[in-house]
């Protein structure tokens, strides 16, 4: 029974628990056993407290027995990215500077998961402060891709993607600043969504780049992702950027799974030129598949997308240099050199030197430089102008089509360490995902096959206008359904090391 439960979808688990065929406690126990069995090799989790997990599950069983109305995911386990504050578990953002920190409040996403009855299994590994594309920047070690333990699981939400791909959890949370949900989803063969910016609350998310950070769901199928999206999204008065609009009908769209009459646009600038041959092949097959399912396919040009990567790497570091100034050793977290002989400034400098990793320091310095007197207009100001041009490209494209298509990533998962000393090569992993972050629109990555060269997963990216999140789920579900017989097979068959 335990092995069967970890292979169930989140929707199936919710139905089994609600009908009394199993309990939240049994489901939690099965997933804890799975974590115990494989996480020593995958290393998806930073913190798991078995006693707390089982207590959560018993409480959900009690609530259901009392007749309380909970959501369709009540009792379903979830892995939680360690960037969301949690009162009952440490929150480190993958950094030494927050090692062991227990927040005094829950993030809004955390609170909504609890209200809906989901069981938080633990906190997952991530690139430090969400800065990275491989989860190699974590202060607590690397996470490994379940498809090939010598390869990266993507980043920055690599712990969450690996946990779902390895059947340690049916669902997980992530945050997407430049592709940090979609890119890990693509390289681990699962579904990951970046909702419309402002559609999910940032309150209690340790900030990297405030105008870009977007919480979103991971799952092994499109419907599960939509159910989780619905469970924690919606307006939050605690977040000044939260959109006061209803959550788009994402679950209904995922169940519809029909693209008949939909117009889909292939973005010329993101069509895969320069990407891995196997990625290009699977992408073209996905485009042809959508056409065969009744969609009209057209090519569209978004010329300013070619400037997205350099614009992002001015805007995001600028915001990070401001946001990370709060980690000053004075109020919480790590404190180094406070022996009574040093000034506050000396303690701050020593603490930040010790507590921040190399990539975080690199981005703080880049951002501080871009915001400095005499350079602001030339760098940060110009990058914001490019951002406006990218938004206009999207607006023009969505005037012609319902959704836009591209590969999610230029390559499949690369070997651990291959790009560790080459920041530019690392940044290119987000080449296709960054435009949607700069514009704030919705996007999803859905598996579309395996690359011929290495047998590793390839992701299809589907993008839609802001507040049209349901469109990406509808198209993704259609692709998923059509590929059901040849794809969506057991991941474990491809990961013998586990």
N, C-alpha and C positions, 0 to 999 in steps of 0.2 A: 504493500500500500504506500509506503514511504516513497519508493522510487517512482510510482505512478503519480503521486501528488506533485513532485517537483517538475514533471513534464507536462502538467496541465497548464492551460492558458489562465490568465488572471480572471477572465470572465467565467470560465468553467469553475475555477476554485470558488469564486463568489457565489455561484449558483449552488454548488455542493454544500457550502457552509450554510447558506440561507435556508436550504431545504432540510438541513439536519443530517445529510448523508455523511458528513464529516464535521469536524469542529475546527475552529480557528486554532486551538491548541495543537491538534494533530497536524495541521498544515504547517504551523510554525516549527514544530518538532522536526518534521521532515526536512524543512529547509535549513534548520540549524545543523542537522546531521550532514546535509550536503555541503554546507560551508566547512564543517569540520573535516570532511573527506577530501575536498579539493582545494581549499583556499591556501593551503601551504604552498601550492604550486602556482596558483593564479595570483594570489596576493591582492585581491580586489578590495578587501576590507581593512580599515585602520582600527575599528573598534566594534566589537560584538559583545554584548552582555546577555548571556543566555537567560539568566534569571529575569531581567527586565523584559526581554522579548516574550517569555512565557507568561509573565504577569499581564502584559498588554493583551495577549491572546485570550487569557481567561476572562479578562474584563470585557472583551468583545463578545465572547460566548454568553456572559451574564447579561449584557445589554440586549442581545438578540433574544435570549430566553425570556426577558422581561417585556418583549414586544416592541422594543424601541426601533424606530424606523432609521435604518442606516443605508448607506449607498450600496451600489452593486459590487463594490470592491471590499466590503466589510470582511475583515478576517484575512485578507490577502497580504502576504509579506511584501515589503518593499525595501530596497537598498537606497540609502539617502546620502547624497553627495556631501562631503564634509565642509561645504561652504554655507550650509543652512544652519542657523543656530538651533540648538536643542538643549533644553534645560536638564535633561536626564543623561546626556552623553557629552563627551568633550567635542569641541568644534575647533579645528586647527587650521582649516584652509590649506592643509598640506605643508604648513610652515612651522619651523622651530620657534618662531617668535610667539606663536600661540599654543605651544605644546602644553597639553593638559588643561587648557582653558574650558571652564564650564560656564556657558552664558546664563544670564539671569532671566532670559526670555526666549520663547520659541519664535522662529520665523513664521510669517503668515502661512507659507506653504507647509511647514511642519505642523502648525496648528490645524490646518484644513485636512491634512492626512489623518491626524488623530481623530478629528470630528467625524470623518467618513469611515472610521473603523479600520484603516489600514494598519498593519503591524510593521513598525520600523525595525528591521533586522539589525541595522548598525550603520555606521558611517563609512563611506567609501573613499578610497585613495584618489588623489587628484594632483595635477600640476600645481605647484605652489601659487596660491592666490589666483588660480585659474589661468596662469600664464604659461601656455605650452600646448603642444599638439601630440604628445606621446606619453604623458604621465611619467616621464623620466625626470621631471623637475621637482617632484615631491621630495620633501626632506625625509620621508620615511621609506624610501626605496621604490623600486619599479613595480608596476603591475604588468602582468603578462597576458598576451592574447590567447584565449582558450583554443583558437584554431591552430596556433603554432606558438608554443611557449617561448620561443626565441625572438618573437616579434612584439611590436608595441600594440596596445589596445586602443590607440588614439588618445586624444586629450583635448581639453583638460579633464573631461569627465571620464577618464579611462577606467577608473575603478568601478563606476556604475555600469558602463557598457560591458566590462568583463564579467561582472557579477550576473548580469542577465544572460549573456551568451553562454556562461558556464552552468546555467541552471541553478545558481545559488539563490536567485530571486526571480520571480516572474516580471517584476517591475522595478524601475529605479528612477530617481530624479537626477537631473543635471542642470547646468546652466550653459547658455550659448552666448558668447561674447563676439566670437569671430568664426564660429563653427564647432564649438566645444561639445555640442550634443550630436550634430549631424555627422561630423567626421569620425568620432569613435563608433557611432552606430554603423557607419558604412564599413569600417575595417573589421568589425566583429560580427557582421552579418545579422544585425537586428534593426529595429525601427527606432528612429529618434526624431523628435520634432522641436523646432524653434517656433514657439507661438509668436503672434504679433507682439511687438514691443509694447509693454503696458498692459497686455492681456493677462499676465501672471505677475503676482506681486514680488517686488524686490525687497520688501521689508524683512529684515533678518537675514538677508543674503550678504555675506561679507564682500564688499564692493571691490571690483577691479576697475571697470569703466562704466560709470553710471548711466551713460546715454546708450549703452550697448547691451549690458547684462540682461539676459532673459531666461528665467527658469522654464524648464520643459521636461517632457516625459521620455523614458526609454521603455521599450517592451519588445517581445518577440513577435508580435503581430500588430497590425494596424488598429484593430478594434480595441485591444488592450491599451494601446497608446492613447486612443481617443477617450477611453473611459477615465484614464488617469488625468489627462488634460482637463477634462470636464470637472474632475473632483477637486483640483486645487486652484483652478483659474477663477477669474472674475474680479470685480472692482474691490479695492482695498483702500480705505480712507487713510491708512497708515503709510501709503506710498503715494507721493505727490505726482508721480508719473503714471499711476494706474488709470486705465481708461474706464470711464463710467458707462459701460455698455454691456449688454448681455453677452455671455459666452456664446460664440458661434455654434451652430448645431453640428458639432464634430462627430458625436456618436451616431447620429442619424446618417450622416454622410458616409461614415466608415461602413455602416451596414448596407448602404445603397450600392456602393462599389460599382458604379456605372459611369462610363465616360461617353456614352452615346450622345452625339451632338456637341460635345465639348471641343473647344478650339485650344490646342496646346502649341506653344511656341518653343522652338529649339533656339537657344541663345547662341548666335554665331560665335561670340567672343568666349563662350564657355563650352563649346561643342566638343572639347576633348583634344584639340590640337596640342601636341607636346606631351600628352598623358600616356600612360602605359597602354600598349596595344590591347591587352585583355580588357582594360577598362573601357576603351573606345568601342570594342566589339560588343560588350554587354550593353553599353549605353545605346548603341544603334539598334540592337535587338529590342530593347525596351521601347524605343521610339516607334519602331515598326509594330510592336505588339499593341501599343495604344491606338495606332491607326487601324489595326485589324479589329479592335474592339469598338470601333465606331467614332473615334475622335478624328478631328481634322487637324493635321499637322502642318505648321508653317514655320519658316525660318524668320527670326527677328534679330535686329541688331541693337545692341546696347553699347555703343562705342566707349562710353566713359567707364565701363566695368574694368577696362585694362588699367585704370588708375586706382582701383579699389584697394589693392594690397598696400601700396605706399601711403595712401591717405589713412588707412586703418592704423598703420604702424607709426603714425604721428598722433592721431586722435586718441587711441587706446592708451599708449604710454603717458600722454599728457594727463589724462584723467586718472591713471593709476598713480602718477607722482603726487597728485593732490590727495587721492583717497588714502594712500598708504602713509601719509604724514601722521595719521592718528596713532600709528604703532610706535610710540615714543618712550616706552618703558616706564612711564609715569603712573599709569592708571591700571593696567592689567597686562598679562602676558609676561614674556621673558624680561629679565632685568640683569644686566651684566655690569660689573665694576662698581657697584654701589657699596663701597667700603667706608663711606664717611669722609673720604679725602677728596673725592672728585665732585665737580660741578654737575648740575643737571644736564648741561650740554654734552659733557664728556660721557656721562652714563648713556645718554641717548645715542651718541655716535658709536660707542662700543656695542650697545645692544643691537642696533640696526646692522652693524657690520657682522655680528655673530648670527643674528636671527634670520636675516634674509639670504636667500640663495642667489647664485650668479645671474640667473635669468631675471629675477625680480629686480636686482640692482641694475642690470642693463636697461630695463624698461623705465625704471625711475629716473635714471640719468638721461635717457633719450627724451622722456617727457619733460623733465625740468629744463632741459636745453631748449626744446621746442616752445616752451612757454616763457622763456627768459626775455628780458628787455632787449629790443632790437631784433629779435628773431620771431616773435609771436606772429606777426603778420605774414612773414615769409614762409613759415612752416605750418603752425597750427591753423592760422586763418585761411591759408590756401587749401589745406586739407579739408576744412569745413566747406569751402566752396566746391571742391570736388564731390563731397558728400551730397550736396544739393544737386549737382549734375547727375549723379547716379540715381538719386530719387526721381529725377525727371525722366531718365531713361526707363525706369520701371513704370512710371505713369504712362509713358507713351506706349510701351509694350503691352501693358494691361488694357490699354484702349483697343487693342487688336485681338487679344487672346484671353482665355480664362486662367490658364496657368502657364508657367515657364518651366523648361526642363534643362538639366545639365547633369553630367556626372557629379557625384558628391565630392569626390577627391580625385586628384590626378593619378594616384597610384593605390595599390592595395597596401596592407600593413607592411611597413619596412622593418628591418631587423633592429632590435634594441642596440643602441649605441651608434648606429650608422650615421645619424645626423646630429649627434650630441655636441659636436664641436663645430657645427656649421649652422649658425642661427638662420641664415637666409634660406638654406635648404629646408629647415624645419618650418619656417614661416610659409613656404610654398604649399604645405599640406592644406592650408585654408584658402587657397587661391579661388576656389569656386563658391565657397560658403560666405565669404566676407561681404559681398554686395548686399545680401539680405539683412545683415546686421546694420550696415550703414543706413539703409533705407527704412528698417524697422518692420518689414513685411513678414508674412508667415512662410515657413519652409519646412520640408520634411525630407528625411532620407529613408528609402525603403530598399531592401535587398533586391537585386535584379540578376543574380547569378554569380558564377565563380570565374575568375580570370584563368585563361588557359595556361599561362606561364607558371603559376604557382598554386592553383587550386584554392585561392583565398577570395573572400567575399568582395563584391563590388556593389556600391550603392548608387541608386538613382535619386537625384535631388529634384523635388517638385516645389515650385515657388508660387505663391498667390498674393494678391494685394492685402494690405493691412485689413484686419477684421474679416477676412475671407478664409480663415483657417480651415473651414469645412471643405473647401475645394481641394486642398492638398490631401486631406484624408480620403475624399471620394476617389481621386485619381490613384492614390497609393493603394487603396484597397482593391481597386480594379486590377492593377498590376499584380498585386499579391495573389488574388484569386486565380488569375490566368496562369500564374507560374506555380500554383500549388503542387502540381504533380512532379515538377522537375526541381523545385526549390522548396525551401522551408522544411527540408528533411532534418533528421536529428543532427544537431551540431556535434554531439559527442562522437559520432561516427567519423568526423573529420578531425577530432582532437584526441587521438589515442593516448597521449600523455596523461590525460585526466583519468 
